[in-house]
């Protein structure tokens, strides 16, 4: 969010981010991006041995899957 205001992203859908026949991830209700901030979706929380981020994601889901050869995501 490159603005000075909070952006409400409650229940937005990111198409093509997940796995399965309908690879969509729905953002949790009551979610927002703070001014000049970001919203991070990850497979694991920062406390997981599998996490390489070292920061807490705003939303975790084991369904995140990105292709190595290119990806098109829609919000």
Backbone torsions as a table, in degrees:
resi	resn	phi	psi	omega
1	UNK	NA	110.7	-177.7
2	UNK	-98.6	23.1	180.0
3	UNK	-110.9	175.4	177.5
4	UNK	-91.4	3.3	-179.2
5	UNK	-118.5	159.9	177.0
6	UNK	-76.4	139.2	177.8
7	UNK	-110.9	120.5	178.6
8	UNK	-79.4	118.7	179.0
9	UNK	-117.0	22.7	-179.1
10	UNK	-53.2	125.1	174.9
11	UNK	62.7	17.9	171.9
12	UNK	-64.7	157.8	179.3
13	UNK	-118.8	130.9	173.3
14	UNK	-100.8	110.0	-177.4
15	UNK	-83.1	134.2	175.3
16	UNK	87.5	8.3	-178.1
17	UNK	-92.6	-23.8	-174.4
18	UNK	-101.8	-170.9	179.3
19	UNK	-108.8	169.6	176.0
20	UNK	96.2	-176.9	-177.0
21	UNK	-67.3	-26.5	175.7
22	UNK	-123.2	89.0	-171.5
23	UNK	-80.7	56.9	-178.8
24	UNK	-112.9	143.1	176.4
25	UNK	-116.5	124.4	177.6
26	UNK	-94.3	128.9	178.4
27	UNK	-67.9	141.7	-179.8
28	UNK	-57.9	147.6	173.9
29	UNK	-60.4	153.1	179.4
30	UNK	63.1	30.8	177.4
31	UNK	-98.3	145.8	178.2
32	UNK	-150.7	162.7	175.1
33	UNK	-109.0	122.1	-178.7
34	UNK	-70.0	161.7	177.4
35	UNK	-53.9	132.8	-179.9
36	UNK	54.7	30.5	-178.2
37	UNK	-119.3	-164.7	-178.6
38	UNK	-145.9	169.3	177.0
39	UNK	-128.9	119.5	-174.7
40	UNK	-108.3	127.2	173.9
41	UNK	-109.6	129.9	-178.6
42	UNK	-142.8	162.1	177.4
43	UNK	-72.4	-31.2	-172.4
44	UNK	-131.8	147.3	172.0
45	UNK	-71.6	162.9	-177.8
46	UNK	-63.7	-20.3	-179.8
47	UNK	-81.8	-8.3	-178.7
48	UNK	-77.0	145.8	175.7
49	UNK	-64.7	-21.9	-179.9
50	UNK	-84.9	-9.3	-177.4
51	UNK	-76.2	134.5	175.4
52	UNK	-114.5	3.8	-174.0
53	UNK	-81.4	-43.1	-176.1
54	UNK	77.3	5.0	175.4
55	UNK	-132.0	157.8	180.0
56	UNK	-80.9	124.2	174.0
57	UNK	-72.0	156.9	177.0
58	UNK	-77.0	-25.7	178.5
59	UNK	-147.7	136.7	175.8
60	UNK	-117.8	143.1	176.2
61	UNK	-157.9	136.1	179.1
62	UNK	-76.0	0.8	-176.6
63	UNK	-90.0	-5.4	-178.3
64	UNK	-67.4	129.9	178.6
65	UNK	-150.7	119.1	178.2
66	UNK	-113.7	142.1	176.7
67	UNK	-78.4	146.8	176.9
68	UNK	-79.6	-19.8	-175.2
69	UNK	-103.9	22.5	178.1
70	UNK	121.8	148.8	-175.0
71	UNK	-153.1	141.7	173.3
72	UNK	-122.3	116.0	178.6
73	UNK	-109.1	143.8	177.1
74	UNK	-125.3	139.4	176.9
75	UNK	-107.7	NA	NA
